[in-house]
Amino acid sequence: MPTNDWIIFAVSALFVVGAGIAIGRISGELGERLGLGRAWAGAVLLSFATTLPEMVTTVTVTLEGAYGLALGGILGSIIFNIFILVLVDVAVPEPLYGGKISKSHLATGLLGTALLGVLMAGLALGMAAGTGGITISPLFLLAAPAGIIALYAVGQFVLFRMARQSFDKEMVVPTVFSGLPMWGILAAYALTAGIIVVAAMYLGSAVHRLSDHYGLAATFAGATMLGIVTSLPEITNALACARQKEYDLAVGNVLGANAFVLVVLAAASLLVGNRIFTGASFGDALSTMVMAGLAVIMQVIALGALAVESKHHLKRLSVASLILAALYAANLYVSYQFGK
């Protein structure tokens, strides 16, 4: 029995969770100090820090040639991040989408949705080239990862301009870090991010060994063990922010992370000659495309509920959250079936 791996898994997860909660407070304070507000802080500063586990584990398994695991881990992280909104909806006593959240998150969510479309197009081209049915230039195949990175950069520039224009001084919420000078905030952010990186290295290695030991399929292992585990910072921060009624940080973290993890995947693919898009097995690529399509539907539903300020609830859950929960289960079923 892989007892040692389970111990490493548990201890590393605790460090990731603890550091993830701390960096949520630091990111919010840093966003206020920079005059950017909590919506942008959640979408960029917080999402970058809480995405560090995905960065470390994706690069690690990619360099080891486990392209299906890399794809499954990223898509699993995206769909689980959206499922976090369901958990937040349960945790808060008021309707999550009922006008408490900044509409600026719509732009972040649309950016992530567009990046998912580029991912699906790139995987389709890679599958076509892999079957030998058509000849596609390797340079043309690089358009997908390069396009994801370029589109994200342009999107963040636009979001940054929006954040600067819409910042409201009344958004300031005191935290335990409010008394620190600016250099202290930056040092705390860097130190906490470093803890997440180190813990994620051990966490990712343990998950990889455990998935091999139990014979789990690549995309399913990525979507469950790797995707959920690397999303621990997002879920801890989202729930912690929700309890303190910092809804913009919670939602911005989820939507911002969903966009940024695709940049991580694109960069990892470029490190190995675009092998994630061209070297994944037919089954892994097809499974990822179906999961990405369902992720697009999930994200659009969440954004739609936010746009119309939906207050329709059944018991403690909104109708949108019930649909998201069902689609999350469907995603896991798809990844399991393709792994048989």
Order of alpha helices (4+ residues) and beta strands (2+ residues): alpha-alpha-alpha-alpha-alpha-alpha-alpha-alpha-alpha-alpha-alpha-alpha-alpha-alpha-beta-beta-alpha
